[in-house]
């Protein structure tokens, strides 16, 4: 659900800004997908001498500081005078030399000047074009020349330039991080207006980034220089909006916590109170708590009554002053260039109209379409009574009201009226919020309506527009899964007669949210695309700096909360943050010299692209969860198909949980295994692979991209034939038989090597990436040193948590895993090309002290993995157990965030430890400088990929010690002949355990999954 945009303008700001960039607070620079660069109206500066002067900062993806600035300066004088005027805005003022003039299309001749700020800084460029009395200037890093010239043309011509920018990029798609940068360089009131607009356009993650940044900036502002009531009002407004954005993204617990913080802020202003009421009601609707939402809307609020002023002396009480000051943030939400602001009464009236709309939504969701229409009619009348509805805020509210009306009309059987209403919504959004998530949500809603009414071909055409727009904007379909699900259903229903629709289905699946590890792998493949030279080094340094910046932001927030914004610790952290930002921008500027890292405006991967990466005998299987529905896409070397699974995501999750409970479950602190439920394993195979069973039998290498519950279950333990199940059930009917003997079962992994893919793009990129250039073969690490003295009760991991003691029992360190599997693996290589670190030599501090980790092709950890939180209230902070060292340099843990800092160049990382394929919490991911997290494979797997591991072998449950199962598996893995695929090596090692009665239970052989490309060789030579 969206909140209102308190835009007092009587014009359409978004539409007019698109036509006239100089009129707005921001505009896109070029036509890069998702907006590679953006120009943001600046905060002023010494270069602006009059009201006719303007400036903008140019911000680009991945750079955490502006890469340049644009100016429109009236009567600026000759070039030498102008250069001196804008010199203070350069990072390091240095001499500038005149260069040959250039011709800018439609602008004319422009003079150029190259500046050398200093030996450690990249070159700076100044471009000056003059039209009449105005000088249009761009200055910034020369490596961003295309952004500078396109930005200058945009402001000089006052129109957007439809040309691509060619800049260095890390290839990520974190729109929220880019939004945070934009918010950081804008005037706070302009940033607040932009935050509301991002929300109104459906870009909830970006809006959340804006509100987060505004809150951070407020915390860092000098309290003495801010009116206390104004500060409280701003803090309240940012908080309630941050909470709603989290709610829109499904983060309900975090939203609850921030709403509670907002309620503790003393606020008396009626507008602010209405804002909180509405946003909390929207949060309740998001959670399906309709009665709670209605109760919030029924709670009485004071009417807004502005203080009366007399002609005589004016006495303003503390309460009145608070009311007046609290109204200021919303009063200025739009920023500059707004002549017709909303009054406080008008803002209160809009919020009350929105409350009526929510009452209509509640009635519709409760099944009372008649009551819903009555409430929605009241909401429409209330909204249109404010300036005849000619306000941008009301335009967005009208689209929400009309969307609800259409659903109520359809429920009443008025299909013609519903369609007309839905098309009215599209027309309004097209004028105000073109090609946004809000626009695509409305298109999808109309597409869903058409699908329900037998007009599938029309719906498919409309849905194609949604997918194309989403891909062009480098976005995902977060928040509209219910509206997009009919598209997947339409495609799968028609595929049998129209096989070309498989292309549409595959393209649509790529707009769904992926595990964070997928983007990490894409970045790794991109970093290795040029081998291991200087360009690769700069790329990886920039990725590392990006994580460091995020970590430092988390640290600043922690110091600010505990010690205050003006504390020495917070100030020191902010200084480091500034230095890191400068270093990262300079590194990106240096990276621009390498063509393979420029202009990452890639189209989505097509079926043709994917098929070109597949080897003979390979097939790619993609599982996609859309709402509670599951879809599959099968791609092999000759054809592709797709279908809807006959099981819901909820039912599949229940089956997976039941199956895992028979493999490994914790009962009173003891790991327990039961006879596998073979009926479930067989049913899951049919549910997932039934329609392509015949094709699977012809496949040697299955590349499986899981989703939903299948992220936590290795697919190799599904059962491909019923005969083995029947024989097992018949045999175990005899109480004297051994129910743990599963020989004779046709496991999927028996005849197929299996690789787990994180995304189709990540798989294709990683397969194309250069192999490791390491000169040594193998590094084994494990068997930590025991604690000689009585172990402490708890060993802390990560920062202290509000949930209490989240440390691990000290006794965990006194049961190390034997290094025998490491020694067996190392024996596959000459002693000169392998190494083993155990005991006191195996410490986290020792690993970070080494500068040769990137010299090993294979890293093999045989140690305890700490993945499952020690207490339910603790976040998942994955770590590997290491040895403690004297002097406290090593804390006995190689933690999730630390692993990213290991400099690896490995073809394979083996994590022979417990549950290493598990998740890291969002909190732990943020502390490590990452976005996303919370999904299986987003924990240690993601960390080692980020460190430089192209493929990872990790476990889905505790690594079994009984019958030396894990040791035997690893020994078998390294017995493969040189040049043979690692996927085949793993399959053959598992096969030996399958065929032994004592280890035939999947607990012993199935838990280790290969994440990456199983076709790459494990051993190059002996």
Protein Blocks (a to p, Z undefined) as FASTA:
>chain_A
ZZddddfbfbdfklmmmmmmmlmmbdcehjbehilaacdddebijklmbfkbccddddde
hiacdfbdcdddehkbpfklmmmmmmmmpmbdcddddddddddehkbpcddddddfbfkb
ccdddddddehjbccdddddfklmmmmmmmmmmmmnopacddddddddehiacfklmmmm
mmmmgcfklmmmmmmmmmmnopamlmmmmmmmmmmmmmmpcfklpcfklmmmmmmmmmmm
mmmmmmmnopamlmmmmmmmmmmpccfbfklmmmmmmmmmmmmmmnopaklmmmmmmpcc
dddddddddfbdcdddfklmmmmmmmmmmmmmnogailbdcdfklmmmmmmmmmmmmmmm
mmmmnopaklmmmmmmmmmmmmmmngnhpafklmmmmmmmmmmmmmmmmmnopamlmmmm
mmmmmmmmmmmmgoifklmmmmmmmmmmmmmnopamlmmmmmmmmmmmmmmnopafehil
mmmmmmmmmmmmmmmmmmmlmmmmmmmmmmpccdfklmmmmmmmmmmmnojafklmmmmm
mmmmmmmmmmmmmmmmmmmmmnojkbmklmmmmmmmmmmmmmmmmmmmmmmmpmklgoia
bcdddfklmmmmpcehiacdddddehjaccdddddfkbccddddfbdfklmmmmmmmmmm
mmocceehiacdddddfklmmmmmmmmmmmmmmmmmmpfbdcdddehjllmccfklpcfb
fklmmmmmmmmmpmkbcfkbcghiacfklmpccdddfbfklmmmmmmpccdfbfbfbdcd
ejiaddfbacdfbdcehjddfkbpfbdcfklmmmccdfklmmmmmmmpcfklgccdehjl
lcfklmmmpcklmmpfbdcddddddfbcfbfkbccdddddddddehhlagoiacfklmmm
pccddfbdcdddehklbccdfklmmmnopgeejiehilmmmmmmmnopabdcddfbdcdf
eholmmmmmmmmmmpcehiafklmmmmmmmmmmmpmklmpfklmmmpccedjfkbcfblb
ZZ
